[in-house]
Amino acid sequence: MKNKTLNDTIKSTLTVITGVILFLTLSIDFVAMESLAGNYSQNGFDMLVFSDGMVYAQYRWISILVGILCWLQMIFSFLTVVVGLISFVSVSDLGGKLCSLVIKISLGFFALYFIEGFFYVILANQANQASLQSNVFMSLFWGIILLIAYFFCENFLFKKPGKSILDRFALPKVSNVADEAKKAEVLAKYKKLLDDGAITLEEYEKIKNSIIK
């Protein structure tokens, strides 16, 4: 177990935001068409019924495939939000690892949605012999933004110090502490580091047990 830190909170927040945006991405139009009869468009939510009005019957398998992928994206977006919310109250390392995992998978869904829409527009143009438009590039845009935010946090905010506690604070090795007076002195220094927030309670307890044994 570890103390909840600002970095953990930021990571949890980023995870929740990723899940929400991933869900809203389904509202981005695959195809949009303007005609004298009216305006038509289809997005990921429309494809949840595994059918469409833009592509003819010979591309029915495309509608089914896209529908399945959109269902998976919607379910996973909710899962991402749940993981982020749970990690707010969790103080275990597992919460942070799950956040990292779902964010990486979410970025794959952003790219996949873009690819789906790209090929869907090509097929819809062939089927309708018309010039159709798409806003599906917005999925890739949000994916890139979240990718930058994630790697910035992972490499700067969430990065663990490379040096050990002993190296960082130039404290003597625990095995070298022999007499009782020296043990008390070293233990007091570690206690101050704990009070200052420089080390966690778990780290302090391990050092303490090693010194007093």
Secondary structure, DSSP 8 states (H G I E B T S, - for coil): -----HHHHHHHHHHHHHHHHHHHGGGSEEEEEEETTEEEEEETTGGGGS--SSS-GGGHHHHHHHHHHHHHHHHHHHHHHHHHHHHHH--SHHHHHHHHHHHHHHHHHHHHHHHHHHHHHHHHHHHHTS--B--THHHHHHHHHHHHHHHHIIIIIS---SS-HHHHHT---GGG--SHHHHHHHHHHHHHHHHTTSS-HHHHHHHHHHHH-
